[in-house]
Amino acid sequence: MHNPETLINRDIVVVGQQPWDVEIGSNCKDIALEFAKHNRVLYVNSPLDRITMLRHKADGKVQKRMAVVRGEQPALVAIQNNLWNLFPDNMIESINWLPSQFLFDIFNKRNNQILAKSIGKAIQTLGFKDVILFNDNDMFRCFYLPDLLKPAISIYYSRDFMLAVDYWKKHGTKLEPLLIAKSDIAVANSTYLANYCKQYNSNSFYVGQGCDLSLFEQPEATVIPDDIKPITKPIIGYVGALQSLRLDIAIIEHLATQQPHWQIVLVGPEDDAFKASSLHQIPNVHFLGSKPPASLPAYINAFDVCINPQIVNAVTIGNYPRKIDEYLAAGKPTVATQTEAMSIFSDHVYLATNKEDYITLITKALADNSDTLVEARKKFATSHTWANSVRDIYKAIHIVQSNKP
């Protein structure tokens, strides 16, 4: 009898928005690595489009892709045992600017055919059979792949509400629901996105989120960084990109002005709105800038309370906040904005609905911390592994397969 929590000796094609050589963390890459433990996996980079080629021709990644298109370098590269990376060997057209949905659909289908042809050659080279197609949130370039590649199973993975972003909203408002509906399975990393997918496909499942927390186990994770040593306590800290689309500047300003003895430490790159904000004139707000990922646990460990002051909007409401797992992995008391996606953290995180709540809850977090709470937070965070998330994807596959006539 098959174990519904495993998948063994299958051939899986992973497509999506993020190429293998992306610098930032990638759910899709982590999932592919987990797939490859017991299955053969082809990870397909998004194809090079003409505008990217023209605008960024000096970029090393673009040059690599052009070399593949010209036939000067191989399209298929082995990454490790059971895992290959495909650089599509033909360029696609940049079409999102087209105002007509009709014209967009015509050219988008052509782009999909170009990508499918590259993938088909790689599938043949590798001898893949009865493939599982796993699509990481790419509703344009991969819209027709279930029809063109004819996989045994097609899976749409929703990890962000992309339609809140203008680029995807323009044509995706029509295409994403259609793609979710025609996929055999939809899986999502938050309950909000799973419910969104379920509107269009009854075979939609919440599969949680993995997080690589190994950096928090390293000895250097507890060494206080030099630039935070002079800052007096208590330190209320945030680690991550400082983007006004996702974070509420007013909440941070309220904390700093209402509690001048609290030191607000912000670690991460700023967008233009943050750079221009009045936060830079408040003496107890400290911008420490971007840091290498390996050093972030040390900063988190230096905080007394961690915060995630999100703005609640279409971009953030359904997103799984990976940084919360990182905060909890360090055992830190955490205050965050309440959203539907945050509901799974409600037993371990103080959830705020407004800026006044932040004052109340941070005060409570500072007063109530204990060794017992620290250990409970760490235990909860470490349950969010990629192995557990992929196990739930496998369970979804088995459920749908077992229900087929």
C-alpha positions as CSV (number, residue, x, y, z in Angstrom):
1,M,0.0,0.0,0.0
2,H,1.2,3.5,-0.9
3,N,2.2,5.8,2.0
4,P,0.0,8.9,1.4
5,E,2.8,11.1,2.9
6,T,5.5,10.1,0.4
7,L,6.1,10.2,-3.3
8,I,8.8,8.0,-4.7
9,N,10.4,7.5,-8.1
10,R,8.2,10.0,-9.9
11,D,9.4,12.6,-12.5
12,I,8.6,16.1,-11.6
13,V,8.9,19.3,-13.7
14,V,9.0,22.5,-11.6
15,V,8.2,25.8,-13.4
16,G,7.6,29.3,-12.0
17,Q,8.7,32.8,-11.5
18,Q,12.1,32.3,-9.8
19,P,15.1,30.9,-11.6
20,W,17.5,28.6,-9.9
21,D,20.2,31.4,-9.8
22,V,18.0,33.9,-7.9
23,E,19.8,35.5,-5.0
24,I,16.9,35.7,-2.6
25,G,15.3,32.8,-0.7
26,S,12.9,30.8,-2.8
27,N,10.1,28.6,-1.7
28,C,10.2,26.9,-5.1
29,K,13.8,26.0,-4.9
30,D,13.4,24.6,-1.4
31,I,10.4,22.5,-2.5
32,A,12.4,21.2,-5.5
33,L,15.2,20.1,-3.2
34,E,12.8,18.3,-1.1
35,F,11.1,16.6,-4.1
36,A,14.5,15.5,-5.3
37,K,15.2,13.4,-2.2
38,H,13.1,10.6,-3.6
39,N,12.1,11.7,-7.1
40,R,13.7,13.0,-10.3
41,V,13.2,16.8,-10.7
42,L,13.7,19.2,-13.6
43,Y,13.8,22.8,-12.4
44,V,12.9,25.1,-15.2
45,N,14.2,28.7,-15.2
46,S,11.8,31.3,-16.4
47,P,12.6,32.0,-20.1
48,L,14.5,35.1,-21.1
49,D,12.3,37.8,-22.6
50,R,13.3,40.4,-25.1
51,I,12.9,43.5,-22.9
52,T,15.0,42.0,-20.2
53,M,17.7,41.0,-22.7
54,L,17.8,44.6,-24.1
55,R,17.7,46.4,-20.8
56,H,20.1,44.2,-18.9
57,K,22.4,42.8,-21.6
58,A,25.5,43.4,-19.4
59,D,24.1,41.3,-16.5
60,G,25.9,38.0,-16.2
61,K,22.7,36.0,-15.8
62,V,21.4,37.5,-19.0
63,Q,24.6,36.8,-20.8
64,K,24.5,33.2,-19.6
65,R,20.9,32.8,-21.0
66,M,21.9,34.4,-24.3
67,A,24.8,32.0,-24.6
68,V,22.3,29.1,-24.2
69,V,19.9,30.6,-26.8
70,R,22.9,30.9,-29.2
71,G,23.8,27.3,-28.6
72,E,27.1,28.1,-27.0
73,Q,26.3,26.6,-23.6
74,P,24.2,23.6,-22.7
75,A,20.6,24.3,-21.8
76,L,20.4,21.4,-19.3
77,V,22.7,21.4,-16.3
78,A,22.9,18.8,-13.5
79,I,22.7,20.5,-10.0
80,Q,22.9,17.4,-7.9
81,N,21.7,13.8,-7.8
82,N,18.1,13.6,-9.1
83,L,18.0,17.4,-9.9
84,W,18.6,19.2,-13.1
85,N,18.2,22.9,-14.1
86,L,16.9,23.9,-17.5
87,F,17.8,27.2,-19.2
88,P,15.2,27.6,-21.9
89,D,17.0,27.7,-25.3
90,N,14.7,30.2,-27.0
91,M,13.7,33.8,-26.1
92,I,10.1,34.9,-25.5
93,E,8.5,38.2,-26.3
94,S,7.6,40.8,-23.7
95,I,3.9,41.2,-23.9
96,N,2.4,42.3,-20.6
97,W,2.1,45.9,-22.0
98,L,-0.4,44.9,-24.6
99,P,-3.8,46.5,-23.7
100,S,-5.9,44.0,-25.5
101,Q,-6.6,40.8,-23.7
102,F,-7.3,39.1,-27.1
103,L,-3.8,40.0,-28.4
104,F,-2.1,39.2,-25.1
105,D,-3.7,35.7,-25.2
106,I,-2.4,35.1,-28.8
107,F,1.2,36.1,-28.0
108,N,1.1,34.5,-24.6
109,K,0.1,31.1,-26.1
110,R,3.1,31.5,-28.5
111,N,5.4,32.2,-25.6
112,N,4.0,29.1,-23.8
113,Q,4.6,27.0,-26.9
114,I,8.3,28.2,-27.0
115,L,8.8,27.3,-23.4
116,A,7.0,24.0,-23.7
117,K,9.2,23.0,-26.6
118,S,12.4,23.6,-24.5
119,I,10.9,21.6,-21.6
120,G,9.8,18.8,-23.9
121,K,13.4,18.4,-25.3
122,A,14.7,18.2,-21.7
123,I,12.0,15.7,-20.7
124,Q,13.0,13.5,-23.7
125,T,16.7,13.8,-22.9
126,L,16.2,12.8,-19.2
127,G,13.7,10.1,-20.1
128,F,11.0,11.5,-17.9
129,K,7.6,9.7,-18.0
130,D,4.1,10.5,-16.6
131,V,5.4,13.8,-15.3
132,I,4.0,15.9,-12.4
133,L,3.9,19.5,-13.4
134,F,4.4,21.9,-10.4
135,N,3.8,25.6,-11.2
136,D,5.0,28.1,-8.7
137,N,2.6,31.0,-9.2
138,D,3.4,31.7,-12.9
139,M,0.0,32.4,-14.4
140,F,1.3,33.9,-17.8
141,R,4.3,32.0,-19.2
142,C,3.0,28.7,-17.8
143,F,-0.7,29.1,-18.4
144,Y,-0.9,26.6,-21.3
145,L,1.7,24.1,-20.0
146,P,-0.9,21.7,-18.7
147,D,-2.4,21.5,-22.2
148,L,0.9,21.5,-24.1
149,L,2.9,19.1,-21.9
150,K,0.0,16.9,-20.9
151,P,1.3,16.0,-17.5
152,A,-0.1,13.1,-15.4
153,I,-0.8,15.6,-12.7
154,S,-0.7,19.4,-12.8
155,I,-0.3,21.4,-9.6
156,Y,-0.7,25.2,-9.1
157,Y,1.2,26.6,-6.1
158,S,-0.1,29.8,-4.7
159,R,2.4,31.5,-2.3
160,D,1.5,35.2,-2.8
161,F,-1.6,37.0,-3.9
162,M,-0.1,38.1,-7.1
163,L,-3.2,39.9,-8.4
164,A,-2.5,42.7,-5.8
165,V,0.5,43.6,-7.9
166,D,-0.2,45.8,-11.0
167,Y,2.0,43.7,-13.3
168,W,0.1,40.5,-12.6
169,K,-3.3,42.1,-12.2
170,K,-3.5,43.5,-15.7
171,H,-4.1,40.1,-17.4
172,G,-3.9,37.8,-14.4
173,T,-7.4,38.7,-13.1
174,K,-8.7,36.6,-16.0
175,L,-5.9,34.0,-16.3
176,E,-5.1,33.0,-12.7
177,P,-8.7,31.8,-11.9
178,L,-8.7,29.8,-15.2
179,L,-5.3,28.3,-14.5
180,I,-6.3,27.3,-10.9
181,A,-9.5,25.8,-12.3
182,K,-7.9,23.7,-14.9
183,S,-5.1,22.4,-12.7
184,D,-5.6,19.0,-11.1
185,I,-4.6,20.4,-7.7
186,A,-4.0,23.8,-6.1
187,V,-1.8,24.1,-3.0
188,A,-1.1,27.2,-1.0
189,N,1.2,28.2,1.8
190,S,-1.5,30.2,3.7
191,T,-5.1,29.4,4.7
192,Y,-6.1,32.7,3.0
193,L,-4.6,31.6,-0.3
194,A,-6.0,28.1,0.0
195,N,-9.5,29.5,0.4
196,Y,-8.9,31.8,-2.5
197,C,-7.9,28.9,-4.7
198,K,-10.9,26.8,-3.5
199,Q,-13.2,29.4,-5.1
200,Y,-12.1,28.0,-8.5
201,N,-10.9,24.4,-7.7
202,S,-12.4,22.2,-5.0
203,N,-9.1,20.3,-4.9
204,S,-7.3,23.1,-3.1
205,F,-5.2,22.4,0.0
206,Y,-3.3,24.4,2.6
207,V,0.2,22.9,2.8
208,G,1.9,25.3,5.1
209,Q,5.3,26.8,4.7
210,G,8.8,25.5,5.3
211,C,11.7,27.6,6.7
212,D,15.4,26.8,6.9
213,L,16.2,27.6,10.5
214,S,19.6,25.9,10.6
215,L,21.4,29.3,10.9
216,F,19.8,29.8,14.3
217,E,21.6,26.7,15.5
218,Q,25.1,28.1,14.7
219,P,27.3,29.4,17.5
220,E,27.6,32.8,15.8
221,A,23.8,33.3,16.1
222,T,24.2,34.4,19.7
223,V,27.1,36.7,19.2
224,I,25.8,40.3,19.4
225,P,26.8,42.3,16.3
226,D,29.1,45.3,16.9
227,D,26.7,47.9,15.5
228,I,23.9,46.9,17.9
229,K,26.1,46.7,21.1
230,P,25.9,50.5,21.8
231,I,22.1,50.6,21.6
232,T,20.4,50.5,25.0
233,K,17.6,48.1,25.9
234,P,14.8,47.4,25.5
235,I,15.3,46.9,21.8
236,I,12.2,46.4,19.6
237,G,13.4,45.0,16.3
238,Y,12.5,44.2,12.8
239,V,14.5,42.3,10.2
240,G,13.6,42.3,6.5
241,A,13.0,44.6,3.6
242,L,11.6,48.0,4.6
243,Q,8.9,48.4,2.0
244,S,6.0,50.8,2.4
245,L,3.8,48.5,0.4
246,R,4.1,45.9,3.2
247,L,5.0,47.8,6.4
248,D,3.1,50.5,8.2
249,I,5.5,53.4,8.8
250,A,2.9,55.1,11.1
251,I,3.0,52.2,13.5
252,I,6.8,52.4,13.8
253,E,6.6,56.1,14.3
254,H,3.9,55.7,17.0
255,L,6.0,53.2,18.9
256,A,9.1,55.5,18.8
257,T,7.4,58.7,19.8
258,Q,5.1,57.3,22.4
259,Q,7.8,55.2,24.1
260,P,11.0,57.1,23.7
261,H,12.9,54.7,26.1
262,W,12.3,51.9,23.6
263,Q,15.0,51.6,20.9
264,I,13.5,50.7,17.5
265,V,16.0,48.8,15.5
266,L,15.3,48.2,11.8
267,V,17.6,45.8,9.8
268,G,17.2,45.7,6.1
269,P,17.2,47.7,2.8
270,E,14.8,50.7,2.6
271,D,12.5,51.7,-0.2
272,D,12.1,55.4,-1.2
273,A,9.2,55.9,1.2
274,F,11.2,54.7,4.2
275,K,14.3,56.7,3.1
276,A,12.1,59.9,3.0
277,S,10.2,59.2,6.2
278,S,10.3,61.1,9.4
279,L,11.6,58.0,11.2
280,H,15.1,59.2,10.3
281,Q,14.6,62.2,12.5
282,I,13.5,60.3,15.6
283,P,16.5,59.6,17.9
284,N,15.4,56.2,19.2
285,V,14.9,54.8,15.7
286,H,18.1,53.0,14.3
287,F,18.5,52.0,10.7
288,L,21.3,49.4,10.5
289,G,21.0,48.7,6.7
290,S,21.2,45.5,4.8
291,K,23.0,42.5,6.3
292,P,24.1,39.1,5.0
293,P,21.5,36.5,5.6
294,A,23.9,34.5,7.8
295,S,24.2,37.4,10.2
296,L,20.4,37.9,10.7
297,P,20.0,35.4,13.6
298,A,22.5,37.4,15.6
299,Y,20.5,40.6,15.2
300,I,17.2,38.8,16.1
301,N,18.9,37.3,19.2
302,A,19.9,40.9,20.2
303,F,16.2,42.1,20.2
304,D,14.0,42.0,23.3
305,V,10.8,42.0,21.2
306,C,10.5,41.4,17.5
307,I,7.8,43.1,15.4
308,N,6.1,42.7,12.0
309,P,4.1,45.9,11.6
310,Q,2.3,45.0,8.3
311,I,-0.1,47.2,6.5
312,V,-3.2,45.1,5.8
313,N,-3.8,45.2,2.1
314,A,-4.3,42.8,-0.8
315,V,-0.6,42.1,-1.0
316,T,-0.1,41.2,2.7
317,I,-3.3,39.8,3.9
318,G,-2.7,36.3,2.6
319,N,1.1,36.1,2.7
320,Y,2.8,33.6,5.0
321,P,5.3,35.8,6.9
322,R,8.5,33.6,7.0
323,K,10.2,36.1,9.3
324,I,7.8,35.1,12.1
325,D,9.2,31.6,12.1
326,E,12.7,33.2,12.2
327,Y,11.7,35.3,15.2
328,L,10.2,32.3,17.0
329,A,13.2,30.1,16.2
330,A,15.2,32.5,18.3
331,G,12.5,32.2,21.1
332,K,11.7,35.9,20.9
333,P,8.4,37.4,22.0
334,T,6.8,38.7,18.8
335,V,4.1,41.3,18.1
336,A,2.6,41.3,14.6
337,T,-0.4,42.7,12.7
338,Q,-3.3,40.4,12.8
339,T,-4.2,38.9,9.4
340,E,-5.9,35.7,8.3
341,A,-2.5,34.2,7.4
342,M,-1.3,35.0,10.9
343,S,-4.0,32.9,12.5
344,I,-1.8,29.8,12.7
345,F,0.6,31.8,14.9
346,S,-2.0,33.0,17.4
347,D,-0.9,30.7,20.3
348,H,2.7,32.0,20.1
349,V,2.5,35.6,18.7
350,Y,0.8,38.7,20.1
351,L,-1.5,39.9,17.4
352,A,-2.3,43.6,17.0
353,T,-5.1,45.3,15.1
354,N,-3.9,48.9,15.4
355,K,-1.0,51.0,16.5
356,E,-2.3,51.4,20.1
357,D,-2.4,47.5,20.4
358,Y,1.3,47.5,19.5
359,I,2.1,49.6,22.6
360,T,0.0,47.4,24.9
361,L,1.2,44.1,23.5
362,I,4.9,45.0,23.4
363,T,4.6,46.1,27.0
364,K,3.0,42.7,27.8
365,A,5.6,40.8,25.8
366,L,8.5,42.5,27.7
367,A,6.8,41.7,31.1
368,D,5.6,38.2,30.4
369,N,8.7,36.5,28.8
370,S,9.8,33.2,30.4
371,D,12.0,30.2,29.6
372,T,8.8,28.1,29.1
373,L,7.5,30.6,26.5
374,V,10.9,30.7,24.8
375,E,11.0,26.9,24.4
376,A,7.4,26.7,23.2
377,R,8.1,29.3,20.5
378,K,11.2,27.5,19.3
379,K,9.4,24.1,19.2
380,F,6.6,25.6,17.1
381,A,8.9,27.3,14.6
382,T,10.9,24.1,14.1
383,S,7.7,22.3,13.1
384,H,7.6,24.4,9.9
385,T,10.0,22.4,7.8
386,W,10.1,21.9,4.1
387,A,9.8,18.2,4.7
388,N,6.5,18.8,6.4
389,S,5.2,21.2,3.8
390,V,6.1,18.8,0.9
391,R,4.6,15.9,2.8
392,D,1.3,17.8,2.7
393,I,1.7,18.3,-1.0
394,Y,2.2,14.6,-1.4
395,K,-0.9,14.0,0.7
396,A,-2.9,16.3,-1.5
397,I,-1.7,14.4,-4.6
398,H,-2.8,11.0,-3.1
399,I,-6.2,12.4,-2.0
400,V,-7.0,13.6,-5.5
401,Q,-5.6,10.5,-7.2
402,S,-7.6,8.2,-4.9
403,N,-10.8,10.2,-5.7
404,K,-10.4,9.7,-9.4
405,P,-12.8,7.2,-11.0
